[in-house]
C-alpha cells in the first residue's frame, strides 16, 4: 500500500531504545524518520551519521562541542520539532519529563519510555491491551520491557475469563550489554527491596483491574530478563487450552528446551543465527515444554529481551496518537509484518502472517 501523507517522526535520544525505534520507523511504509536528536559525541551518534540519519542537537548550547567532535549537526531540536508530527523521547530516565513542556508548546505529540512515571502522561501503553484508548491523545508512555512482557502474557488469559490472580518473580539483567564495562553485579543476586516490585503496579496502569504482584531481583548477567509466573485460574482447564490461547496472541512465541534453547544465552544466540538486527527479539519467548497446569494453577516462564521488546509497541503508539490507524490489531499487523515479528522461529516467514490476528 502507498501512503501519501506519512507520519513524520523524530527520535530524541539515540541510545539503546532510540536507535532501535529509529530503525523500526524507517521500515514502516506509513512513517518517515525526519531525524534524531542527541547531545552525544561518541560512536553511537556517529553511527546515525553513517546511516545517513540527520542529526540534531538536543541542547542548542552543545552544537559546537558536537561539531568539534566530528558530528555533522544539521540543526537544533527546536528546528526538528517544527518539522514533525510525533516525537519519541528515548532519553535517560527523568530527562523526558523535563522535555515534555517543550514538546507540548511545539504542538508535537510525544511518546515516552517506561523510565518515566505514569503520572507524566496519565496514559501507559501496550498495543494489544489499550491501543484504542490512546487514539488522538497528545502523549502516552510505553511501559518498560518487563511490564510489556507481563501485560502481553496476562492480558489474553484475562480476556479469556481465566485469570483470577497472578504472582510473578522477575530475574532481571544487571545492566545493558553496552554498559557492562562500567561496573555491575558479579557473583551475586540482589533482591529488590520492595514487594511488590514496580512492575506489578505498572501493569495496573495499563490494566487497572489486574490482580498482580511481582517480586524481582537483579542477577549477574547483562542480556535479557527471565519471568516466572504462578497464576490462579477461575476454572480448571487443560494445558492445551492455555497453549492455544498463547498461540493466538500476537508477539508471543513458543520455544522449547528440547530444541536446545535451554537458557537465556541460547535464545540470544538463536536471534543472531536468524539474522535479527543486533540479535534482537521483539517477541516474548515462552518455554512451551515447561508450561504446566495443576488444577486451578498455571505455571510458566518466559524470556524478555530488554533492549527490543518495547520497539513494536512504540511504533503502534505513533499510529495511535496520530489516529492514522484506528484499529489496534491492524496497526500491530503492519508493524509486525515490516519488522518480521514471528509466531514461530522455525516456520518460514511468508507462512506466518495470514493467520496472525
ZADO-1210 file (C-alpha; in nm, 4 decimals, padded with zeros to 6 digits):
<atoms>
<atom x="00.0000" y="00.0000" z="00.0000" code="UNK" pos="1"/>
<atom x="00.1229" y="00.3515" z="-00.0838" code="UNK" pos="2"/>
<atom x="00.0826" y="00.6246" z="00.1775" code="UNK" pos="3"/>
<atom x="00.0535" y="00.9849" z="00.0556" code="UNK" pos="4"/>
<atom x="00.0791" y="01.1509" z="00.3953" code="UNK" pos="5"/>
<atom x="00.3338" y="00.9694" z="00.6029" code="UNK" pos="6"/>
<atom x="00.3715" y="01.0339" z="00.9739" code="UNK" pos="7"/>
<atom x="00.6785" y="01.2480" z="01.0346" code="UNK" pos="8"/>
<atom x="00.8719" y="01.1125" z="01.3331" code="UNK" pos="9"/>
<atom x="01.1605" y="01.2399" z="01.5434" code="UNK" pos="10"/>
<atom x="01.3635" y="01.0383" z="01.7951" code="UNK" pos="11"/>
<atom x="01.5144" y="01.2273" z="02.0886" code="UNK" pos="12"/>
<atom x="01.7938" y="01.0104" z="02.2263" code="UNK" pos="13"/>
<atom x="01.9846" y="00.7708" z="02.0013" code="UNK" pos="14"/>
<atom x="02.0769" y="00.5116" z="02.2625" code="UNK" pos="15"/>
<atom x="01.9671" y="00.1545" z="02.3361" code="UNK" pos="16"/>
<atom x="01.5982" y="00.2147" z="02.2607" code="UNK" pos="17"/>
<atom x="01.6213" y="00.5187" z="02.0372" code="UNK" pos="18"/>
<atom x="01.8401" y="00.3611" z="01.7717" code="UNK" pos="19"/>
<atom x="01.6119" y="00.0570" z="01.7550" code="UNK" pos="20"/>
<atom x="01.2990" y="00.2696" z="01.7248" code="UNK" pos="21"/>
<atom x="01.4694" y="00.4727" z="01.4528" code="UNK" pos="22"/>
<atom x="01.5397" y="00.1573" z="01.2524" code="UNK" pos="23"/>
<atom x="01.1813" y="00.0365" z="01.3039" code="UNK" pos="24"/>
<atom x="01.0333" y="00.3690" z="01.1888" code="UNK" pos="25"/>
<atom x="01.2373" y="00.3509" z="00.8683" code="UNK" pos="26"/>
<atom x="01.0865" y="00.0076" z="00.7970" code="UNK" pos="27"/>
<atom x="00.7252" y="00.1245" z="00.8268" code="UNK" pos="28"/>
<atom x="00.5517" y="00.2158" z="00.4990" code="UNK" pos="29"/>
<atom x="00.3466" y="00.4943" z="00.6595" code="UNK" pos="30"/>
<atom x="00.6256" y="00.6727" z="00.8514" code="UNK" pos="31"/>
<atom x="00.9243" y="00.8920" z="00.7741" code="UNK" pos="32"/>
<atom x="01.2140" y="00.9378" z="01.0144" code="UNK" pos="33"/>
<atom x="01.2943" y="01.3086" z="00.9891" code="UNK" pos="34"/>
<atom x="01.5904" y="01.2986" z="01.2250" code="UNK" pos="35"/>
<atom x="01.7338" y="01.2139" z="01.5635" code="UNK" pos="36"/>
<atom x="01.8372" y="01.4499" z="01.8417" code="UNK" pos="37"/>
<atom x="02.1110" y="01.3888" z="02.0964" code="UNK" pos="38"/>
<atom x="02.3986" y="01.5532" z="02.2802" code="UNK" pos="39"/>
<atom x="02.6419" y="01.2634" z="02.2439" code="UNK" pos="40"/>
<atom x="02.9697" y="01.2887" z="02.0551" code="UNK" pos="41"/>
<atom x="03.0731" y="00.9230" z="02.0611" code="UNK" pos="42"/>
<atom x="03.0344" y="00.6223" z="01.8306" code="UNK" pos="43"/>
<atom x="02.6607" y="00.5956" z="01.8864" code="UNK" pos="44"/>
<atom x="02.5622" y="00.9245" z="01.7269" code="UNK" pos="45"/>
<atom x="02.8354" y="00.8874" z="01.4645" code="UNK" pos="46"/>
<atom x="02.6661" y="00.5619" z="01.3657" code="UNK" pos="47"/>
<atom x="02.3495" y="00.7602" z="01.2899" code="UNK" pos="48"/>
<atom x="02.5572" y="00.9817" z="01.0615" code="UNK" pos="49"/>
<atom x="02.6992" y="00.6746" z="00.8903" code="UNK" pos="50"/>
<atom x="02.3423" y="00.5556" z="00.8268" code="UNK" pos="51"/>
<atom x="02.2529" y="00.8951" z="00.6710" code="UNK" pos="52"/>
<atom x="02.0112" y="00.9858" z="00.9504" code="UNK" pos="53"/>
<atom x="02.0003" y="01.3642" z="01.0026" code="UNK" pos="54"/>
<atom x="02.1406" y="01.4534" z="01.3454" code="UNK" pos="55"/>
<atom x="02.0160" y="01.7480" z="01.5512" code="UNK" pos="56"/>
<atom x="02.1442" y="01.8843" z="01.8798" code="UNK" pos="57"/>
<atom x="01.9040" y="01.8170" z="02.1678" code="UNK" pos="58"/>
<atom x="02.0596" y="02.1104" z="02.3566" code="UNK" pos="59"/>
<atom x="02.1484" y="02.4062" z="02.1313" code="UNK" pos="60"/>
<atom x="02.4445" y="02.5009" z="02.3512" code="UNK" pos="61"/>
<atom x="02.6085" y="02.1646" z="02.2696" code="UNK" pos="62"/>
<atom x="02.6244" y="02.2215" z="01.8923" code="UNK" pos="63"/>
<atom x="02.9845" y="02.3431" z="01.8856" code="UNK" pos="64"/>
<atom x="03.1006" y="02.0550" z="02.1055" code="UNK" pos="65"/>
<atom x="02.9294" y="01.8055" z="01.8756" code="UNK" pos="66"/>
<atom x="03.0740" y="01.9634" z="01.5632" code="UNK" pos="67"/>
<atom x="03.4228" y="01.9791" z="01.7118" code="UNK" pos="68"/>
<atom x="03.3986" y="01.6047" z="01.7772" code="UNK" pos="69"/>
<atom x="03.3244" y="01.5438" z="01.4103" code="UNK" pos="70"/>
<atom x="02.9468" y="01.5127" z="01.4319" code="UNK" pos="71"/>
<atom x="02.7591" y="01.6686" z="01.1403" code="UNK" pos="72"/>
<atom x="02.4780" y="01.8620" z="01.3083" code="UNK" pos="73"/>
<atom x="02.2067" y="01.9968" z="01.0795" code="UNK" pos="74"/>
<atom x="02.0142" y="02.1960" z="01.3402" code="UNK" pos="75"/>
<atom x="01.8673" y="02.2024" z="01.6885" code="UNK" pos="76"/>
<atom x="01.5788" y="02.0126" z="01.8392" code="UNK" pos="77"/>
<atom x="01.3672" y="02.3263" z="01.8001" code="UNK" pos="78"/>
<atom x="01.4255" y="02.3091" z="01.4249" code="UNK" pos="79"/>
<atom x="01.3341" y="01.9435" z="01.4267" code="UNK" pos="80"/>
<atom x="01.0162" y="01.9933" z="01.6283" code="UNK" pos="81"/>
<atom x="00.8881" y="02.2318" z="01.3611" code="UNK" pos="82"/>
<atom x="00.9149" y="01.9511" z="01.1040" code="UNK" pos="83"/>
<atom x="00.7487" y="01.6517" z="01.2740" code="UNK" pos="84"/>
<atom x="00.4147" y="01.5141" z="01.3920" code="UNK" pos="85"/>
<atom x="00.5414" y="01.2869" z="01.6712" code="UNK" pos="86"/>
<atom x="00.8485" y="01.2725" z="01.8887" code="UNK" pos="87"/>
<atom x="00.9659" y="00.9540" z="02.0573" code="UNK" pos="88"/>
<atom x="01.1577" y="01.0523" z="02.3684" code="UNK" pos="89"/>
<atom x="01.4175" y="00.7833" z="02.4368" code="UNK" pos="90"/>
<atom x="01.6337" y="00.9926" z="02.6676" code="UNK" pos="91"/>
<atom x="01.7535" y="00.8692" z="03.0085" code="UNK" pos="92"/>
<atom x="01.5103" y="00.8417" z="03.2994" code="UNK" pos="93"/>
<atom x="01.3637" y="01.1764" z="03.4150" code="UNK" pos="94"/>
<atom x="01.5069" y="01.3676" z="03.1182" code="UNK" pos="95"/>
<atom x="01.1916" y="01.3022" z="02.9186" code="UNK" pos="96"/>
<atom x="00.9721" y="01.4570" z="03.1848" code="UNK" pos="97"/>
<atom x="01.1773" y="01.7752" z="03.1675" code="UNK" pos="98"/>
<atom x="01.1299" y="01.7817" z="02.7887" code="UNK" pos="99"/>
<atom x="00.7518" y="01.7439" z="02.7912" code="UNK" pos="100"/>
<atom x="00.6635" y="02.1123" z="02.8046" code="UNK" pos="101"/>
<atom x="00.8879" y="02.1836" z="02.5058" code="UNK" pos="102"/>
<atom x="00.7045" y="01.9213" z="02.3016" code="UNK" pos="103"/>
<atom x="00.3652" y="02.0443" z="02.4138" code="UNK" pos="104"/>
<atom x="00.4487" y="02.4056" z="02.3296" code="UNK" pos="105"/>
<atom x="00.5557" y="02.2966" z="01.9820" code="UNK" pos="106"/>
<atom x="00.2261" y="02.1139" z="01.9295" code="UNK" pos="107"/>
<atom x="00.4036" y="01.7818" z="01.8744" code="UNK" pos="108"/>
<atom x="00.2627" y="01.4552" z="02.0065" code="UNK" pos="109"/>
<atom x="00.5009" y="01.2759" z="02.2389" code="UNK" pos="110"/>
<atom x="00.5796" y="00.9173" z="02.3354" code="UNK" pos="111"/>
<atom x="00.7826" y="00.8497" z="02.6485" code="UNK" pos="112"/>
<atom x="00.9503" y="00.5344" z="02.7770" code="UNK" pos="113"/>
<atom x="00.8912" y="00.3252" z="03.0881" code="UNK" pos="114"/>
<atom x="01.1532" y="00.5074" z="03.2929" code="UNK" pos="115"/>
<atom x="00.9119" y="00.7992" z="03.3224" code="UNK" pos="116"/>
<atom x="00.6190" y="00.7941" z="03.5632" code="UNK" pos="117"/>
<atom x="00.2644" y="00.7139" z="03.4573" code="UNK" pos="118"/>
<atom x="00.1539" y="01.0485" z="03.6000" code="UNK" pos="119"/>
<atom x="00.3551" y="01.2328" z="03.3339" code="UNK" pos="120"/>
<atom x="00.1028" y="01.1447" z="03.0605" code="UNK" pos="121"/>
<atom x="-00.1788" y="00.9775" z="03.2595" code="UNK" pos="122"/>
<atom x="-00.1707" y="00.7037" z="02.9965" code="UNK" pos="123"/>
<atom x="00.0507" y="00.3952" z="02.9716" code="UNK" pos="124"/>
<atom x="00.0533" y="00.1870" z="02.6568" code="UNK" pos="125"/>
<atom x="00.0701" y="-00.1742" z="02.5422" code="UNK" pos="126"/>
<atom x="-00.0828" y="-00.2147" z="02.1978" code="UNK" pos="127"/>
<atom x="-00.2799" y="-00.5356" z="02.2497" code="UNK" pos="128"/>
<atom x="-00.4303" y="-00.4092" z="02.5753" code="UNK" pos="129"/>
<atom x="-00.5302" y="-00.0454" z="02.5269" code="UNK" pos="130"/>
<atom x="-00.4481" y="00.0824" z="02.1780" code="UNK" pos="131"/>
<atom x="-00.7877" y="00.2419" z="02.1268" code="UNK" pos="132"/>
<atom x="-00.7671" y="00.4488" z="02.4467" code="UNK" pos="133"/>
<atom x="-00.4539" y="00.6183" z="02.3085" code="UNK" pos="134"/>
<atom x="-00.6192" y="00.7335" z="01.9856" code="UNK" pos="135"/>
<atom x="-00.5711" y="01.1050" z="01.9335" code="UNK" pos="136"/>
<atom x="-00.4019" y="01.1683" z="02.2679" code="UNK" pos="137"/>
<atom x="-00.1240" y="01.4246" z="02.2895" code="UNK" pos="138"/>
<atom x="00.1073" y="01.1870" z="02.4754" code="UNK" pos="139"/>
<atom x="00.1498" y="00.8369" z="02.6103" code="UNK" pos="140"/>
<atom x="00.4110" y="00.6305" z="02.7897" code="UNK" pos="141"/>
<atom x="00.5226" y="00.2937" z="02.6534" code="UNK" pos="142"/>
<atom x="00.5773" y="00.0831" z="02.9646" code="UNK" pos="143"/>
<atom x="00.9046" y="-00.0883" z="03.0498" code="UNK" pos="144"/>
<atom x="01.0310" y="-00.4116" z="02.8964" code="UNK" pos="145"/>
<atom x="00.9288" y="-00.6193" z="03.1980" code="UNK" pos="146"/>
<atom x="00.5857" y="-00.4590" z="03.2199" code="UNK" pos="147"/>
<atom x="00.5348" y="-00.5107" z="02.8463" code="UNK" pos="148"/>
<atom x="00.6075" y="-00.8820" z="02.8869" code="UNK" pos="149"/>
<atom x="00.3738" y="-00.9004" z="03.1862" code="UNK" pos="150"/>
<atom x="00.0837" y="-00.7397" z="03.0006" code="UNK" pos="151"/>
<atom x="00.1390" y="-00.9431" z="02.6835" code="UNK" pos="152"/>
<atom x="00.1145" y="-01.2733" z="02.8699" code="UNK" pos="153"/>
<atom x="-00.1504" y="-01.1950" z="03.1327" code="UNK" pos="154"/>
<atom x="-00.3959" y="-00.9951" z="02.9205" code="UNK" pos="155"/>
<atom x="-00.5014" y="-01.2855" z="02.6901" code="UNK" pos="156"/>
<atom x="-00.5736" y="-01.5053" z="02.9910" code="UNK" pos="157"/>
<atom x="-00.7768" y="-01.2276" z="03.1483" code="UNK" pos="158"/>
<atom x="-00.9672" y="-01.1766" z="02.8223" code="UNK" pos="159"/>
<atom x="-01.0473" y="-01.5488" z="02.8172" code="UNK" pos="160"/>
<atom x="-01.2027" y="-01.5159" z="03.1643" code="UNK" pos="161"/>
<atom x="-00.9440" y="-01.7471" z="03.3187" code="UNK" pos="162"/>
<atom x="-00.7202" y="-01.5213" z="03.5240" code="UNK" pos="163"/>
<atom x="-00.8057" y="-01.4757" z="03.8913" code="UNK" pos="164"/>
<atom x="-00.4694" y="-01.3537" z="04.0209" code="UNK" pos="165"/>
<atom x="-00.1064" y="-01.3545" z="03.9159" code="UNK" pos="166"/>
<atom x="00.2115" y="-01.3783" z="04.1195" code="UNK" pos="167"/>
<atom x="00.5429" y="-01.3373" z="03.9412" code="UNK" pos="168"/>
<atom x="00.9162" y="-01.3487" z="04.0087" code="UNK" pos="169"/>
<atom x="01.1378" y="-01.1500" z="03.7725" code="UNK" pos="170"/>
<atom x="01.5085" y="-01.2259" z="03.7330" code="UNK" pos="171"/>
<atom x="01.6475" y="-00.9079" z="03.5820" code="UNK" pos="172"/>
<atom x="01.9691" y="-00.8438" z="03.3946" code="UNK" pos="173"/>
<atom x="02.2175" y="-00.6267" z="03.5863" code="UNK" pos="174"/>
<atom x="02.2809" y="-00.3672" z="03.3146" code="UNK" pos="175"/>
<atom x="02.2611" y="-00.3214" z="02.9401" code="UNK" pos="176"/>
<atom x="02.5343" y="-00.5080" z="02.7485" code="UNK" pos="177"/>
<atom x="02.6948" y="-00.1923" z="02.6090" code="UNK" pos="178"/>
<atom x="02.7486" y="-00.0666" z="02.9664" code="UNK" pos="179"/>
<atom x="02.8885" y="-00.3898" z="03.1078" code="UNK" pos="180"/>
<atom x="03.2348" y="-00.2361" z="03.1328" code="UNK" pos="181"/>
<atom x="03.1003" y="00.0436" z="03.3570" code="UNK" pos="182"/>
<atom x="03.0504" y="-00.1837" z="03.6571" code="UNK" pos="183"/>
<atom x="02.7774" y="-00.4178" z="03.7657" code="UNK" pos="184"/>
<atom x="02.6827" y="-00.7183" z="03.9706" code="UNK" pos="185"/>
<atom x="02.9276" y="-01.0067" z="03.9880" code="UNK" pos="186"/>
<atom x="02.8811" y="-01.3470" z="04.1533" code="UNK" pos="187"/>
<atom x="02.5656" y="-01.2498" z="04.3379" code="UNK" pos="188"/>
<atom x="02.1925" y="-01.1813" z="04.3062" code="UNK" pos="189"/>
<atom x="02.0449" y="-00.8630" z="04.4513" code="UNK" pos="190"/>
<atom x="01.6779" y="-00.8733" z="04.5593" code="UNK" pos="191"/>
<atom x="01.4706" y="-00.5626" z="04.5112" code="UNK" pos="192"/>
<atom x="01.3812" y="-00.4159" z="04.8475" code="UNK" pos="193"/>
<atom x="01.0088" y="-00.3753" z="04.7929" code="UNK" pos="194"/>
<atom x="00.7283" y="-00.6222" z="04.7358" code="UNK" pos="195"/>
<atom x="00.5538" y="-00.5702" z="04.5076" code="UNK" pos="196"/>
<atom x="00.8327" y="-00.4618" z="04.2776" code="UNK" pos="197"/>
<atom x="00.7312" y="-00.1771" z="04.0500" code="UNK" pos="198"/>
<atom x="00.6364" y="-00.3945" z="03.7507" code="UNK" pos="199"/>
<atom x="00.3095" y="-00.5191" z="03.9036" code="UNK" pos="200"/>
<atom x="00.1675" y="-00.1745" z="03.9820" code="UNK" pos="201"/>
<atom x="00.2994" y="-00.0567" z="03.6467" code="UNK" pos="202"/>
<atom x="00.0989" y="-00.3269" z="03.4679" code="UNK" pos="203"/>
<atom x="-00.2079" y="-00.1992" z="03.6521" code="UNK" pos="204"/>
<atom x="-00.1635" y="00.1402" z="03.4843" code="UNK" pos="205"/>
<atom x="-00.2478" y="-00.0438" z="03.1611" code="UNK" pos="206"/>
<atom x="-00.4977" y="-00.2985" z="03.3053" code="UNK" pos="207"/>
<atom x="-00.6362" y="-00.1376" z="03.6245" code="UNK" pos="208"/>
<atom x="-00.8392" y="-00.4416" z="03.7340" code="UNK" pos="209"/>
<atom x="-00.5450" y="-00.6839" z="03.7128" code="UNK" pos="210"/>
<atom x="-00.4725" y="-00.8747" z="04.0357" code="UNK" pos="211"/>
<atom x="-00.0949" y="-00.8995" z="04.0102" code="UNK" pos="212"/>
<atom x="00.2016" y="-00.8987" z="04.2472" code="UNK" pos="213"/>
<atom x="00.5635" y="-00.9102" z="04.1324" code="UNK" pos="214"/>
<atom x="00.8929" y="-00.9719" z="04.3084" code="UNK" pos="215"/>
<atom x="01.2244" y="-00.9034" z="04.1378" code="UNK" pos="216"/>
<atom x="01.5986" y="-00.9493" z="04.1686" code="UNK" pos="217"/>
<atom x="01.8991" y="-00.8367" z="03.9665" code="UNK" pos="218"/>
<atom x="02.1350" y="-01.1142" z="03.8581" code="UNK" pos="219"/>
<atom x="02.4930" y="-01.1063" z="03.7324" code="UNK" pos="220"/>
<atom x="02.4216" y="-01.1135" z="03.3609" code="UNK" pos="221"/>
<atom x="02.3619" y="-00.8385" z="03.1047" code="UNK" pos="222"/>
<atom x="02.1376" y="-00.9959" z="02.8414" code="UNK" pos="223"/>
<atom x="01.7596" y="-01.0242" z="02.8827" code="UNK" pos="224"/>
<atom x="01.5229" y="-01.0903" z="03.1724" code="UNK" pos="225"/>
<atom x="01.3504" y="-01.4094" z="03.2891" code="UNK" pos="226"/>
<atom x="00.9946" y="-01.4168" z="03.4305" code="UNK" pos="227"/>
<atom x="00.8360" y="-01.6941" z="03.6386" code="UNK" pos="228"/>
<atom x="00.4600" y="-01.6865" z="03.6929" code="UNK" pos="229"/>
<atom x="00.2167" y="-01.8741" z="03.9158" code="UNK" pos="230"/>
<atom x="-00.1406" y="-01.7930" z="03.8210" code="UNK" pos="231"/>
<atom x="-00.4620" y="-01.8829" z="03.9978" code="UNK" pos="232"/>
<atom x="-00.7346" y="-01.9523" z="03.7438" code="UNK" pos="233"/>
<atom x="-01.1110" y="-01.9124" z="03.7681" code="UNK" pos="234"/>
<atom x="-01.1712" y="-02.2634" z="03.6393" code="UNK" pos="235"/>
<atom x="-00.9849" y="-02.5831" z="03.5673" code="UNK" pos="236"/>
<atom x="-00.8528" y="-02.6090" z="03.2127" code="UNK" pos="237"/>
<atom x="-00.6308" y="-02.8380" z="03.0150" code="UNK" pos="238"/>
<atom x="-00.2731" y="-02.7464" z="02.9351" code="UNK" pos="239"/>
<atom x="-00.3600" y="-02.7424" z="02.5652" code="UNK" pos="240"/>
<atom x="-00.6245" y="-02.4738" z="02.6304" code="UNK" pos="241"/>
<atom x="-00.3567" y="-02.2409" z="02.7648" code="UNK" pos="242"/>
<atom x="-00.1195" y="-02.3200" z="02.4797" code="UNK" pos="243"/>
<atom x="-00.3918" y="-02.2388" z="02.2279" code="UNK" pos="244"/>
<atom x="-00.4629" y="-01.9006" z="02.3907" code="UNK" pos="245"/>
<atom x="-00.0949" y="-01.8096" z="02.3747" code="UNK" pos="246"/>
<atom x="-00.0678" y="-01.9346" z="02.0152" code="UNK" pos="247"/>
<atom x="-00.3401" y="-01.6881" z="01.9149" code="UNK" pos="248"/>
<atom x="-00.1730" y="-01.3968" z="02.0948" code="UNK" pos="249"/>
<atom x="00.0422" y="-01.1583" z="01.8895" code="UNK" pos="250"/>
<atom x="00.4055" y="-01.1045" z="01.9871" code="UNK" pos="251"/>
<atom x="00.4316" y="-01.4255" z="02.1870" code="UNK" pos="252"/>
<atom x="00.6344" y="-01.7190" z="02.0597" code="UNK" pos="253"/>
<atom x="00.6968" y="-02.0645" z="02.1996" code="UNK" pos="254"/>
<atom x="01.0456" y="-02.2022" z="02.2412" code="UNK" pos="255"/>
<atom x="01.1463" y="-02.5488" z="02.3614" code="UNK" pos="256"/>
<atom x="01.4352" y="-02.6660" z="02.5738" code="UNK" pos="257"/>
<atom x="01.4222" y="-02.9848" z="02.3659" code="UNK" pos="258"/>
<atom x="01.5393" y="-02.7692" z="02.0712" code="UNK" pos="259"/>
<atom x="01.8498" y="-02.6785" z="02.2673" code="UNK" pos="260"/>
<atom x="01.7002" y="-02.3484" z="02.3854" code="UNK" pos="261"/>
<atom x="01.7782" y="-02.4273" z="02.7462" code="UNK" pos="262"/>
<atom x="01.8847" y="-02.0877" z="02.8792" code="UNK" pos="263"/>
<atom x="01.8795" y="-01.7142" z="02.8086" code="UNK" pos="264"/>
<atom x="02.2068" y="-01.7222" z="02.6157" code="UNK" pos="265"/>
<atom x="02.0851" y="-01.9912" z="02.3751" code="UNK" pos="266"/>
<atom x="01.7877" y="-01.7793" z="02.2663" code="UNK" pos="267"/>
<atom x="02.0151" y="-01.4777" z="02.2227" code="UNK" pos="268"/>
<atom x="02.2367" y="-01.6937" z="02.0014" code="UNK" pos="269"/>
<atom x="01.9328" y="-01.8074" z="01.8024" code="UNK" pos="270"/>
<atom x="01.8406" y="-01.4465" z="01.7260" code="UNK" pos="271"/>
<atom x="02.1887" y="-01.3903" z="01.5852" code="UNK" pos="272"/>
<atom x="02.1673" y="-01.7080" z="01.3789" code="UNK" pos="273"/>
<atom x="01.8337" y="-01.5908" z="01.2362" code="UNK" pos="274"/>
<atom x="01.9990" y="-01.2695" z="01.1236" code="UNK" pos="275"/>
<atom x="01.7977" y="-01.0453" z="01.3526" code="UNK" pos="276"/>
<atom x="01.9193" y="-00.6815" z="01.3573" code="UNK" pos="277"/>
<atom x="02.1529" y="-00.6511" z="01.6576" code="UNK" pos="278"/>
<atom x="02.0380" y="-01.0013" z="01.7560" code="UNK" pos="279"/>
<atom x="01.7090" y="-00.8517" z="01.8813" code="UNK" pos="280"/>
<atom x="01.3993" y="-01.0411" z="01.9910" code="UNK" pos="281"/>
<atom x="01.0781" y="-00.8379" z="01.9788" code="UNK" pos="282"/>
<atom x="00.8635" y="-01.1279" z="02.0940" code="UNK" pos="283"/>
<atom x="00.8244" y="-01.2626" z="02.4475" code="UNK" pos="284"/>
<atom x="00.9514" y="-01.6218" z="02.4283" code="UNK" pos="285"/>
<atom x="00.7591" y="-01.8749" z="02.6414" code="UNK" pos="286"/>
<atom x="00.9101" y="-02.2162" z="02.7184" code="UNK" pos="287"/>
<atom x="00.6402" y="-02.4492" z="02.5870" code="UNK" pos="288"/>
<atom x="00.7815" y="-02.7621" z="02.7446" code="UNK" pos="289"/>
<atom x="00.8000" y="-02.6021" z="03.0904" code="UNK" pos="290"/>
<atom x="00.4458" y="-02.4611" z="03.0991" code="UNK" pos="291"/>
<atom x="00.2196" y="-02.6740" z="03.3181" code="UNK" pos="292"/>
<atom x="-00.1298" y="-02.6725" z="03.4673" code="UNK" pos="293"/>
<atom x="-00.2264" y="-02.8251" z="03.8014" code="UNK" pos="294"/>
<atom x="-00.5911" y="-02.7897" z="03.8922" code="UNK" pos="295"/>
<atom x="-00.6633" y="-02.4185" z="03.9216" code="UNK" pos="296"/>
<atom x="-00.2966" y="-02.3169" z="03.8932" code="UNK" pos="297"/>
<atom x="-00.0884" y="-02.2351" z="03.5867" code="UNK" pos="298"/>
<atom x="00.2922" y="-02.2196" z="03.5894" code="UNK" pos="299"/>
<atom x="00.5072" y="-02.0805" z="03.3091" code="UNK" pos="300"/>
<atom x="00.8283" y="-01.8932" z="03.2357" code="UNK" pos="301"/>
<atom x="00.9408" y="-01.6718" z="02.9502" code="UNK" pos="302"/>
<atom x="01.2261" y="-01.4524" z="02.8306" code="UNK" pos="303"/>
<atom x="01.2121" y="-01.0751" z="02.7782" code="UNK" pos="304"/>
<atom x="01.4709" y="-00.9094" z="02.5548" code="UNK" pos="305"/>
<atom x="01.5004" y="-00.5814" z="02.7414" code="UNK" pos="306"/>
<atom x="01.6594" y="-00.3862" z="02.4552" code="UNK" pos="307"/>
<atom x="01.3958" y="-00.4651" z="02.1938" code="UNK" pos="308"/>
<atom x="01.0558" y="-00.5780" z="02.3240" code="UNK" pos="309"/>
<atom x="00.9143" y="-00.2242" z="02.3511" code="UNK" pos="310"/>
<atom x="01.0079" y="-00.1297" z="01.9932" code="UNK" pos="311"/>
<atom x="00.6921" y="-00.2613" z="01.8197" code="UNK" pos="312"/>
<atom x="00.4804" y="-00.1085" z="02.0972" code="UNK" pos="313"/>
<atom x="00.6400" y="00.2298" z="02.0296" code="UNK" pos="314"/>
<atom x="00.5630" y="00.2033" z="01.6593" code="UNK" pos="315"/>
<atom x="00.1979" y="00.1279" z="01.7363" code="UNK" pos="316"/>
<atom x="00.1863" y="00.4192" z="01.9792" code="UNK" pos="317"/>
<atom x="00.2913" y="00.6517" z="01.6950" code="UNK" pos="318"/>
<atom x="-00.0102" y="00.5434" z="01.4901" code="UNK" pos="319"/>
<atom x="-00.2441" y="00.5611" z="01.7877" code="UNK" pos="320"/>
<atom x="-00.1511" y="00.9174" z="01.8845" code="UNK" pos="321"/>
<atom x="-00.1799" y="01.0427" z="01.5268" code="UNK" pos="322"/>
<atom x="-00.5005" y="00.8426" z="01.4714" code="UNK" pos="323"/>
<atom x="-00.3921" y="00.7239" z="01.1276" code="UNK" pos="324"/>
<atom x="-00.4898" y="00.3643" z="01.2087" code="UNK" pos="325"/>
<atom x="-00.7948" y="00.3289" z="01.4313" code="UNK" pos="326"/>
<atom x="-00.7802" y="-00.0454" z="01.4896" code="UNK" pos="327"/>
<atom x="-00.5073" y="-00.1773" z="01.7169" code="UNK" pos="328"/>
<atom x="-00.4931" y="-00.5201" z="01.5545" code="UNK" pos="329"/>
<atom x="-00.4397" y="-00.3604" z="01.2141" code="UNK" pos="330"/>
<atom x="-00.1580" y="-00.1397" z="01.3432" code="UNK" pos="331"/>
<atom x="00.0084" y="-00.4423" z="01.5040" code="UNK" pos="332"/>
<atom x="-00.0229" y="-00.6338" z="01.1774" code="UNK" pos="333"/>
<atom x="00.1515" y="-00.3578" z="00.9820" code="UNK" pos="334"/>
<atom x="00.4228" y="-00.3205" z="01.2443" code="UNK" pos="335"/>
<atom x="00.4882" y="-00.6910" z="01.2770" code="UNK" pos="336"/>
<atom x="00.4964" y="-00.7611" z="00.9044" code="UNK" pos="337"/>
<atom x="00.7546" y="-00.4908" z="00.8451" code="UNK" pos="338"/>
<atom x="00.9655" y="-00.5790" z="01.1499" code="UNK" pos="339"/>
<atom x="00.9182" y="-00.9518" z="01.0776" code="UNK" pos="340"/>
<atom x="00.7882" y="-01.0302" z="01.4242" code="UNK" pos="341"/>
<atom x="00.7286" y="-01.4057" z="01.4246" code="UNK" pos="342"/>
<atom x="00.4879" y="-01.6574" z="01.5731" code="UNK" pos="343"/>
<atom x="00.7336" y="-01.9448" z="01.5348" code="UNK" pos="344"/>
<atom x="01.1078" y="-01.9081" z="01.4890" code="UNK" pos="345"/>
<atom x="01.1272" y="-02.2175" z="01.2693" code="UNK" pos="346"/>
<atom x="00.8445" y="-02.1593" z="01.0201" code="UNK" pos="347"/>
<atom x="00.9278" y="-01.9642" z="00.7008" code="UNK" pos="348"/>
<atom x="00.8264" y="-01.6008" z="00.7401" code="UNK" pos="349"/>
<atom x="00.5797" y="-01.5898" z="00.4495" code="UNK" pos="350"/>
<atom x="00.3603" y="-01.8558" z="00.6130" code="UNK" pos="351"/>
<atom x="00.3052" y="-01.6690" z="00.9379" code="UNK" pos="352"/>
<atom x="00.1130" y="-01.3505" z="00.8777" code="UNK" pos="353"/>
<atom x="-00.2133" y="-01.4559" z="00.7111" code="UNK" pos="354"/>
<atom x="-00.3460" y="-01.6104" z="01.0332" code="UNK" pos="355"/>
<atom x="-00.1610" y="-01.3927" z="01.2817" code="UNK" pos="356"/>
<atom x="-00.4592" y="-01.1875" z="01.4026" code="UNK" pos="357"/>
</atoms>
